Amino acid sequence: MKTKSIQVTISVLLLVGFFYFIDTNEIFSVISYSDKRSLFLACIFSFCGNVACAFRWTKILNCDSKMKFWKAIKVYFESISFSTVVPVGMLGGDFYRSVRLSTPNSSRELASKLKPSKKVMLSVFADRVHGLWALCLLAVLTIFYSIIFERNIFFANELYLEQSTFVLLYFLLLFIVVLVPFLNSKIKIFFSKSTTGLAAVNLLLIRSKKKITVFASILSQVFFAVSFFLCLKATSVNISVSQCLIIVPIIFLSAAIPLSLAGFGPREYSSALFLSFLGYGLENSVASSILFGLTITLQGIGFLLINLIFSYKDR
C-alpha cells in the first residue's frame, strides 16, 4: 500500500510538473478545435486494435473452448477498464488479467488471493512482447521502404543527420527486437533451471509463431498506429505515415512505465520529446497523445458501464 501511494504521488508530481512547463490553455484549445471526424475514426481503429489484441491473447493462451475464449476476451477488456479507473497504468491492467484469469471463481471472490498462475502470467508477458515485436516489425519495414522509395527525403532529412547517432541506435534497437523470435535457444536459457517454466515457454513460443497469431498481432498494431496517426492529424500535426510508423514503438513502449494516471503520463512525455524532435509543435504533440489516450479511456469507461449493467441484472 505504501509503495502504491508513493507511485501515485510521483505520477501526480510528474504530471503537474510537466503541465507547468507547457501552455495548458493552448493544449485545451487544440483539443477543443481538433477534427472530430478524425477523432471518431481514431476511436474505431483503437477499438479494432484492442479486439485484435484480445484475439491474439486467446491464441497464445490456446483457449480450446468457447467458454474459455469468451472469458479471456471479457477479462482483456476488463483490464482496460481497470487500468482506466485505477492509477496503475498498463502493467496494472496486465496484473489484473493474470489474476482474473487465474481465478476460477466469480469476480466477487477475486480479492481473496491475488496469486496469478505462472502459465497465465507468461501468456500476458508473451502477449505484450508479441505486440512490441509486431510494432517494431512495422517500423523496420517502413525504414526499408523509406530508404528504397523515399531515399531523397530520408537521407536529406536534417533532423536525422543532426542526431544521426541517436537515430542509428534507435534503428538498431528496432532491428534487435525484430530478431528476438529467431533466438529461441537464448530465450530458453532463462528457464532452463525450471522444467515447468521451460515447458510453458516452449508452448508459448510455438503458439506465438502460428500464422494466425502473427497476423492478429500485426493487424492490431496497424490499427493502433492508424489510430495514433488520426489523432495527430486531428490536432494538425502534419506528420507523414512513414514517420509515424517509425516513432510509434518508442512512444507506445513508454506507456508501459508504471507512472501513469488513468493511462496518461509517460506517453505524453515521450510524444512531446520525439515529436518536438521531428520539428512539430509541443502543445499539438501533447494534445494528440492525450486524444489517443482518450480513445482508450472511452473504451475502458464503456466496458466498465457494460459490466456494471450486466452485474446489476445478475442480482
C-alpha positions, 0 to 999 in steps of 0.5 A: 500500500505504501509503495502504491501511494508513493507511485501515485504521488510521483505520477501526480508530481510528474504530471503537474510538473510537466503541465507547468512547463507547457501552455495548458490553455493552448493544449485545451484549445487544440483539443477543443478545435481538433477534427472530430471526424478524425477523432471518431475514426481514431476511436474505431481503429483503437477499438479494432486494435484492442479486439485484435489484441484480445484475439491474439491473447486467446491464441497464445493462451490456446483457449480450446473452448468457447467458454474459455475464449469468451472469458479471456476476451471479457477479462482483456477488456476488463483490464482496460477498464481497470487500468482506466479507473485505477492509477496503475497504468498498463502493467496494472491492467496486465496484473489484473488479467493474470489474476482474473484469469487465474481465478476460477471463481466469480469476480466477487471472490477475486480479492481473496488471493491475488496469486496469478498462475505462472502459465497465465502470467507468461501468456500476458508477458508473451502477449505484450512482447508479441505486440512490441515485436509486431510494432517494431516489425512495422517500423523496420519495414517502413525504414526499408521502404523509406530508404528504397522509395523515399531515399531523397527525403530520408537521407536529406532529412536534417533532423536525422543527420543532426542526431544521426547517432541517436537515430542509428541506435534507435534503428538498431534497437528496432532491428534487435527486437525484430530478431528476438523470435529467431533466438529461441535457444537464448530465450530458453536459457532463462528457464532452463533451471525450471522444467515447468517454466521451460515447458510453458515457454516452449508452448508459448513460443510455438503458439506465438509463431502460428500464422494466425497469431502473427497476423492478429498481432500485426493487424492490431498494431496497424490499427493502433498506429492508424489510430495514433496517426488520426489523432495527430492529424486531428490536432494538425500535426502534419506528420507523414505515415512513414514517420509515424510508423517509425516513432510509434514503438518508442512512444507506445513502449513508454506507456508501459512505465508504471507512472501513469494516471488513468493511462496518461503520463509517460506517453505524453512525455515521450510524444512531446520529446520525439515529436518536438524532435521531428520539428512539430509543435509541443502543445499539438504533440501533447494534445494528440497523445492525450486524444489517443489516450482518450480513445482508450479511456472511452473504451475502458469507461464503456466496458466498465458501464457494460459490466456494471449493467450486466452485474446489476441484472445478475442480482 
